Amino acid sequence: MGRAITGAFARAVLAVMVGGAVVGCSHQPGRPADAPSPPASVQPSASPSSMRARLELPMRLGDRSRFFHRPLLFAVDDNLEQLGRLVDDPRDRAGQVYNGETDADYAVLVSAVAGSVRDEEATLDEVFRLFPRVREVRAVDPGPLGGVARCGNGRSDQHYVTMCAWADRISIGTVTFLSPEKRLGPPGNEFVEIRSMVEFPIPGPDPRPVMRG
């Protein structure tokens, strides 16, 4: 994927990732009106008063390294701004683009915000309403960090996007997989692994100031 992020590819990705936020988040025909039920493995989340989330951005995600591609970084910043509006008392945010050395190492966009989440399912509904071109949204295993998680697919011309998102009582975030060549399979364990590299629950109230703007 190192040579695959071109201007045309970035524009196609932005059409899927940012287009909904620009033109408005209307409900799209064919999207389920009700959120799918979370899988049985979902664990109960701790109350926000007893836990807080520390967000970190690793230098690498497997074979992918941080990639400073301005249009895609703008998409990450836009994601962070939108996600920050969906939590109470946002305390931290983290976002980055990761890119591999070959076309097989599809790019990954990570966006996460730490704060108080009152209703995990309702918040995840709002996350996917920000991206009306992401379809086929389904519940997936959120992994050991708990909360709820879903993944969906989008496409623009020959470019493919698979976006997964999580919500727990202390954070929300998205992990977006980008491929210019083929539709990606279910991210499954890779989504859970990436989330575990970004979100770190810590006991105790959050002493950090609330982020403004």
N, C-alpha and C positions, 0 to 999 in steps of 0.2 A: 504493500500500500504506500510505500515511501514515495513512489512516483505517481500515485494515482490521484492525489488531491490536486486537481486542476481548478482553474477558475470556473469552468462549466460544472464540475462536480460540486464545488462549494455552493454555487447558485442553486443547483438542484436540491441539495441538502437543506439550504435555507428556505426554499419554497415549502418543504415539508415541515421543518422545525419551527420556523418563525411566521410563516404565512398566516396561520390561524390567529396569532396574537395581533397581527397587523390589521387584518380585515374584520376581526371580530370573532368571537368564539361561539358561533351558532351551532346548534346540535345538527349533526349530519345524518341524512337518511342511511339506514343500514346499521347505525351504531345502536347497541343495546341501551334501552332507557335505564335499566337497573344494573348496578354493578354486580359482577359475579361474586359468588360467595368465596371467602378465603379458604384455602385448603386446610385439612384437619391438622396439619403440622404446625399451624400458626400458634405461637406462644403468647400468653398475655403479657402486655407491656407494663413496665413499672410506671408509677405516676410521675409526672414532670417535677413534682416537688422533691422527689427522692433521687432523681437521676438527671443528668445533663449529658449532652453530646459534645465531644471534641471531634472536629473535622480535620482531616489531614489529606494531603495530596502526595502520593508516592512519586518518586522520580520515574519509576517504570511500572507498567502494567504488563507483566509477562515479557513478551518480546517487543513491546511498544514503549517508546520514550515520549517525554513531553514534546509537543509540537506547537510552534508559535506561528499559526496560520491566522492572520487577522480576521478574515470574514467568519471563520468558525469560532474564534474566540469571542467575537461580537455575539454570536448565537448563544454561547455559554453565558456571557454577561446578561443577555436578555432573559435567559432561563432563570438565572439567579434573582433577577429583579422580580420576575413573575412569581417564583416560588416564595420569595420573602414576604409577599402579600398574603400568603396562605397560612402563615403561622402567627401565633401570638408571641410578642416579645422576642423577635429574632435576635440571636446572640452571636452567630458566626455564619460564614458562608465560604464555600470552596468550589472552584470550578477549573477545569483544565481540558485540553485536547491531547490525546495520545495517538501516535501514529507509528506503524511498523515499518520494517525494511522492505517488504515485498507486498504485492497485491493481495496475497493470502492473509496478511496481517491487517485486517480491516481496521479502520480508525475507530476510536471510542471517545465520546464526549461525556464528561462527568460534571454534574451540577448538584450541589447539596446545600441545605440551609438548616441550621440548628435553631430550635425555638420550641414553644409549647404548641402541641397539636391536640385539640379538644376531641375531634372525631376523626379517627384514622381513615375509615371508609369514605366519609364525605369529603375529606381533604383529597384523597386519591381521585375521587370523581372530578374535583376541580382541577387537579393536575392534568388529567387527560382532556378536559374541556379546553385547555389552553392549546391543544394540538389536535384540532378536528380532522386533520388529514391522516392521523395515526388511527388505523382501523383494527378490527379483529382483536380487540383488547380482551385479555383473559387473565384470570388469577393465576399466580405462580407462587412457589414456595419462597417466603421471604428469608429463609435461612435462620441461623441461630440467634440473630439480633431481634427477631420477632417483628411485630407489627403486621402490616399487610403489604402485598406487592402485586403488580400486574405488568404484563408486557403487551405491546401491540406493534403492528407493522405499518409502514408507509412506503410510498413509491412516487418518484417523479421521473418520467421517461424510463431510462434504464438504470436508475440509481435507487438503491434500496436502503431503508432505515428500519431498524428494530429498536424500539424504545421501551425500556423497563423503568418502573418507578416504585419507590417504597414510601410508606408513611408509618411512623411509630409515634409514641407520645412525645418524643424529644427531637425529632428531625424529619425532614422529607428530602427526597432527592431523585434524580433521574440518571440513568446510564444508557447512553444512546450508541448503538453499533451502526457503523456506516460502511456500505459496500457498493462500489461502482459496477460490479460485475454480476452478482447473483443474490438471490433472496437468501437471507441468513436463516439457519435453523433456530430452534428455541435456545436462548442463551443459557438457561438453566443454571448450572453450577458456576458459570463464568460471571453472571450477574451477582450471585451471592458472594463470590470471592472478591469481586471489585468493591462491593458495598462494605465488606469486612475490612478492606484496606483504607476506607475513607471515614467510616463512622466508628467512634469509640465511646461507648457509654461509660460515664464516670458517676459514682455515687455522690450524692449531696446536691444542695441547691447551687444554681449557677451564679457565680460572683461577677461575671462579665456584664458590662453595661448593655442596655438594649440598643441595637443598631437603628439608626434613623436614616430615612431616605434610601 
